[in-house]
Amino acid sequence: MHKLNIGGLFMIKKETCKNKDFVVIFGKPGSGKGTISSMFCKEEKEMHNLNIISFSTGEYLRKLKQDPKMYKLYKQEFDKMDQGKRVSNKLVIAAVKKAIMDAEDGIIFDGFPRNEYQAKWLYEYLKSIGQNLNSVIILDVPDNEVLRRLSSRKTCPVCGKVYNSDYKSNYCKCGHTLIVRDDDTEFVIKNRLNDYKKYSKEVLSYFKSLSDNIKFYNINANRPKEKVLKDFIRVF
């Protein structure tokens, strides 16, 4: 903050708030939200030196689950997560708020918000710090493709990297054995799809009801990731 001497009176001038990019990426489980977001952020860093965070609520919560203290404190919530169900607003919002505070140039929210309460909190919190939600980008993939992708993918339990069916090795590039996540079974995947359809309708309806100039884009994500990324860059 700076003091200005105006007519002998000192007034406090707030430093100009830097405008950042805040975008919500929507899509069914396995639609490629995390992959496209990460690719985009990497390209923005290399091409424009912008530090945009690809924030995956699911990945962050899985990391918290590895912390014994956090697991003990939120065991019931983590059990819900393993069953493909939603966790508490309190736990999720605490994680998102910290990410917003740490963001240098913006955030792509993957897996958040998941209900109207969270959507309203995000909109109002960004407003309170002089920022805006710029756009909502939706990756479209049919249900049968989601089932194919998720039932065949493998995850590293140590570094969290996810591999699709094209990756034939049972070992992560970091050297650890890959596993099939508890929430990547067909039964849980179908539950997650049904859950997505309910909450996405609720959240999108709320955002569309706002008078702000939030832009909405749909991208066909049932294509090679390079083509999806090209469209993502175009509308970001």
Secondary structure, 3 states (H helix, E strand, C coil): CEEEEECCEEEEECCCCCCCEEEEEEECCCCCHHHHHHHHHHHHHHHHCCCEEEEEHHHHHHHHHCCHHHHHHCHHHHHHHHCCCCCCHHHHHHHHHHHHHHCCCEEEEECCCCCHHHHHHHHHHHHHCCCCCCEEEEEECCHHHHHHHHHCCEECCCCCCEECCCCCCCECCCCCECECCHHHCHHHHHHHHHHHHHHHHHHHHHHHHCCCCCEEEEEECCCCHHHHHHHHHHHC
